Amino acid sequence: MKRPTLAPDGTYVDGTPRLCPDGTYVGDGGPITLAPNGKYVAGRPRIAPNGQYVGGTDSVMIAPDGTYVAGPARICPNGRYI
């Protein structure tokens, strides 16, 4: 498990921020991959119960705020979970 890192666009990612072709950032949980919904994720995109795609290599889990994340949810300084 890596530490949440602030990306240049103000979002938090898991580990080292990497720039995607659309200008968003993902962490270092695998190769930058385009998910079926048009968003980029790190690693293999997996669909969560809410219809969003989660990247990374860990299991898809629900965070305390109801969002879905890869692996155990970690809270960031902005109150969001990754």
trRosetta pair geometry for C-beta under 8 A, 3 or more apart (Angstrom, degrees):
i j d omega theta_ij theta_ji phi_ij phi_ji
1 14 8.0 -83 -163 -157 62 116
1 71 6.6 -172 -101 145 97 145
1 72 6.7 -27 -104 52 141 110
1 74 7.2 141 -178 -53 119 135
2 5 7.7 -36 141 -19 115 105
2 14 5.1 112 65 173 111 79
2 15 3.8 11 131 -70 169 83
2 27 6.9 168 70 -176 141 134
2 28 7.3 79 -31 54 169 99
3 15 7.4 103 52 -84 55 42
4 12 4.5 10 -177 179 111 124
4 13 7.2 146 -151 71 64 25
4 14 6.6 -45 -98 -95 56 50
4 74 5.8 -167 -42 116 109 123
4 76 4.5 -157 175 -104 162 90
4 77 7.6 -173 101 -4 135 77
4 82 5.7 132 -105 39 106 134
5 12 6.7 146 69 -154 33 71
5 13 5.8 -32 62 65 87 77
5 14 7.6 87 17 -165 89 7
5 15 6.3 -46 4 113 127 13
5 16 6.5 9 47 -98 166 24
5 17 5.8 -135 105 -34 117 89
5 27 7.3 127 39 -113 107 98
6 10 7.2 -22 -167 -138 96 29
6 11 7.8 152 -152 85 55 30
6 12 5.9 -42 -94 -97 50 73
6 17 7.8 -42 111 -42 31 136
6 77 7.9 -26 -70 36 109 123
7 10 7.1 -38 74 34 77 20
7 11 5.0 -6 42 66 119 78
7 12 6.9 -180 -1 -102 87 18
7 13 5.3 61 -48 -4 116 112
7 17 3.7 143 -109 -121 90 146
7 25 3.7 172 -153 72 156 165
8 17 6.8 174 -2 115 76 155
8 19 8.0 -11 36 -81 123 104
8 25 7.1 140 37 -58 77 143
9 23 7.4 109 -80 153 143 84
9 24 7.0 -85 36 -133 164 46
9 25 5.9 -178 23 -6 115 115
11 24 7.5 8 25 -160 154 84
11 25 6.0 175 66 54 116 109
12 76 4.0 175 37 -130 169 151
12 77 7.4 149 -71 32 141 78
12 78 6.5 -169 -16 21 121 114
12 80 6.6 168 39 72 118 112
12 82 5.8 -126 110 -31 103 139
13 16 7.8 -34 99 95 121 22
13 17 5.0 125 38 -97 137 75
13 18 7.9 -144 140 20 166 65
13 25 5.5 -107 -41 126 140 104
13 26 6.0 139 -136 -178 134 24
13 27 3.7 177 161 -63 100 83
13 42 7.8 101 -168 -22 116 137
13 82 6.7 163 -141 -143 25 155
14 27 3.6 4 61 -111 66 178
14 28 7.3 -121 102 38 76 61
14 29 5.9 38 82 -45 125 112
14 42 7.6 -132 58 46 104 149
14 56 7.1 30 54 -96 151 121
14 70 7.8 -97 2 65 161 107
14 74 7.5 115 -103 43 98 131
14 82 5.3 -171 -54 141 91 126
15 27 4.4 102 46 -173 90 105
15 28 4.0 -91 112 33 140 99
15 29 7.0 156 21 -45 133 69
16 27 6.8 111 57 -158 43 64
16 28 4.6 41 46 -35 90 127
17 25 4.4 -11 -163 -173 103 134
17 26 7.6 133 -150 68 56 25
17 27 6.9 -48 -94 -98 43 51
18 25 6.5 140 64 -156 37 75
18 26 5.7 -31 61 67 92 75
18 27 7.3 84 13 -171 92 9
18 28 6.5 107 -22 -80 119 72
18 32 6.1 -131 114 -64 128 117
18 42 7.3 108 43 -95 122 111
19 23 7.2 -23 -163 -135 95 30
19 24 7.9 147 -152 84 53 31
19 25 6.0 -40 -95 -99 47 76
20 23 6.9 -41 73 34 80 19
20 24 4.9 -6 42 66 124 77
20 25 6.7 -165 -2 -92 90 22
20 26 6.0 70 -52 -5 113 102
20 32 5.5 177 -107 -160 83 132
20 40 3.9 165 -137 58 151 167
21 32 7.9 139 -11 139 83 138
21 40 7.2 147 33 -67 78 142
22 40 6.3 -177 26 -13 112 119
24 39 7.5 -17 47 -156 163 82
24 40 5.9 169 71 46 117 113
26 29 7.5 -93 160 34 103 93
26 32 5.9 148 47 -113 136 86
26 40 5.7 -115 -36 123 130 101
26 41 6.1 134 -123 -161 142 26
26 42 4.1 170 153 -46 122 93
26 55 6.5 11 -156 53 132 158
27 42 5.2 -85 68 -9 65 159
27 56 7.7 20 69 -85 115 95
27 82 7.5 106 -29 173 140 137
28 42 6.4 -164 -136 -153 5 148
29 42 3.9 106 53 112 85 122
29 43 4.7 -59 121 -23 91 122
29 55 5.8 135 84 125 124 99
29 56 3.7 -43 164 -112 153 67
29 57 5.8 -157 -179 -5 93 81
29 58 7.9 -76 -150 5 129 86
29 70 6.4 103 -169 84 162 153
30 33 7.2 -13 113 -12 110 117
30 42 5.0 131 50 156 73 73
30 43 2.7 94 37 -84 142 73
30 44 6.6 -54 134 -11 166 61
30 55 6.5 -146 51 171 115 105
30 56 6.6 160 4 -126 112 21
30 57 6.0 133 -49 -52 119 95
31 42 7.4 159 75 -158 20 59
31 43 6.9 107 41 -88 55 32
32 40 5.7 -3 -172 -172 93 121
32 41 7.9 157 -151 82 50 31
32 42 6.5 -36 -93 -103 52 59
33 40 6.8 146 74 -154 37 69
33 41 5.6 -29 66 67 91 79
33 42 7.4 109 18 -142 89 13
33 43 6.5 -72 11 89 128 20
33 44 6.6 25 32 -104 171 28
33 45 5.8 -143 110 -29 122 92
33 55 6.6 154 49 -118 108 119
34 38 7.1 -18 -171 -140 98 29
34 39 7.7 155 -152 84 58 25
34 40 5.8 -43 -96 -96 55 71
34 45 8.0 -46 113 -33 28 139
35 38 7.1 -40 75 31 76 20
35 39 5.2 -8 44 67 116 74
35 40 7.0 175 0 -106 85 16
35 41 5.3 58 -45 -2 114 114
35 45 3.7 143 -109 -117 93 154
35 53 3.7 162 -158 87 154 167
35 55 7.5 -119 -61 -65 116 92
36 45 6.8 -175 1 108 77 150
36 53 6.9 147 38 -64 78 142
37 51 8.0 106 -79 151 141 83
37 52 7.2 -68 17 -137 165 50
37 53 5.7 -170 19 -6 116 117
39 53 6.3 173 66 53 110 114
41 45 5.0 125 40 -91 140 84
41 53 5.8 -115 -36 124 142 106
41 54 6.7 126 -136 167 144 20
41 55 2.7 172 162 -51 108 119
41 56 7.4 -84 170 -13 108 61
42 55 4.4 130 54 127 50 141
42 56 5.9 46 85 -69 95 56
43 55 4.4 134 52 177 87 88
43 56 4.9 159 33 -53 147 4
43 57 5.4 -140 -133 -54 153 68
43 70 7.5 91 56 -113 144 168
44 55 7.0 146 63 -144 30 67
44 57 7.6 77 26 -98 95 59
45 53 4.2 -7 -165 -175 109 128
45 54 7.3 130 -153 63 58 32
45 55 5.9 -38 -91 -87 57 73
46 53 6.7 139 64 -156 32 71
46 54 5.4 -34 65 65 88 84
46 55 7.6 147 16 -98 79 24
46 60 5.4 -140 106 -48 128 124
46 70 7.8 113 40 -95 121 100
47 51 6.8 -22 -166 -142 103 30
47 52 7.5 150 -150 83 60 29
47 53 5.8 -44 -94 -98 55 69
47 54 7.9 131 -123 17 9 79
48 51 7.1 -40 73 31 74 20
48 52 5.2 -7 41 65 116 78
48 53 7.1 -178 -1 -102 86 17
48 54 5.3 75 -49 -16 110 114
48 60 5.2 -165 -100 -175 84 139
48 68 3.6 148 -137 74 153 171
49 62 7.9 -25 33 -73 122 111
49 68 7.1 155 32 -72 77 141
50 68 6.2 -169 22 -13 112 122
52 68 6.3 166 70 46 112 117
54 60 5.0 131 56 -113 146 102
54 68 5.4 -102 -56 122 135 104
54 69 6.4 158 -139 -147 132 18
54 70 5.2 164 158 -54 113 86
55 70 6.3 -68 89 -35 44 143
56 69 8.0 33 13 170 153 65
56 70 2.9 149 61 112 144 169
56 71 6.4 -106 148 -6 148 103
57 70 7.0 88 39 174 33 134
58 61 7.6 -35 129 -7 111 109
58 70 4.5 122 59 163 91 83
58 71 3.0 37 96 -62 165 93
58 72 7.7 -75 164 1 158 57
59 70 7.3 149 74 -155 26 60
59 71 6.6 104 47 -81 62 46
60 68 5.5 9 -175 180 100 116
60 69 7.5 156 -150 81 57 27
60 70 6.4 -41 -94 -99 53 57
61 68 7.0 157 79 -153 31 68
61 69 5.9 -30 65 67 83 77
61 70 7.5 96 19 -150 85 13
61 71 6.5 -56 12 115 124 8
61 72 6.7 -4 59 -94 161 29
61 73 6.4 -130 101 -37 115 87
62 66 6.7 -21 -170 -140 105 31
62 67 7.5 151 -154 82 61 31
62 68 5.8 -43 -98 -98 57 69
62 69 7.9 113 -131 21 13 76
62 73 7.8 -36 121 -44 31 132
63 66 7.0 -39 72 34 76 19
63 67 4.9 -4 39 64 120 80
63 68 7.1 -166 -1 -94 87 16
63 69 5.3 62 -49 -3 111 118
63 73 3.6 130 -113 -115 90 151
63 81 3.6 151 -155 96 157 164
64 73 6.6 -165 -2 92 77 154
64 75 8.0 -21 36 -72 121 110
64 81 6.9 148 36 -61 77 146
65 80 7.5 -86 38 -136 159 49
65 81 5.8 180 24 -3 112 119
67 80 7.6 12 20 -163 160 84
67 81 5.7 170 62 59 119 109
69 73 5.0 120 41 -99 144 78
69 74 7.9 -160 159 22 161 66
69 81 5.7 -103 -42 131 142 102
69 82 5.8 137 -133 174 129 26
73 81 4.3 -8 -167 -171 111 129
73 82 7.4 136 -151 67 63 27
74 81 6.6 140 66 -154 36 71
74 82 5.7 -30 63 65 91 77
75 79 6.9 -22 -168 -144 103 30
75 80 7.5 153 -151 84 61 28
75 81 5.7 -43 -94 -95 56 73
76 79 7.1 -41 73 29 75 19
76 80 5.2 -8 41 64 116 76
76 81 7.1 -175 -1 -96 86 21
76 82 6.0 59 -44 -5 115 106
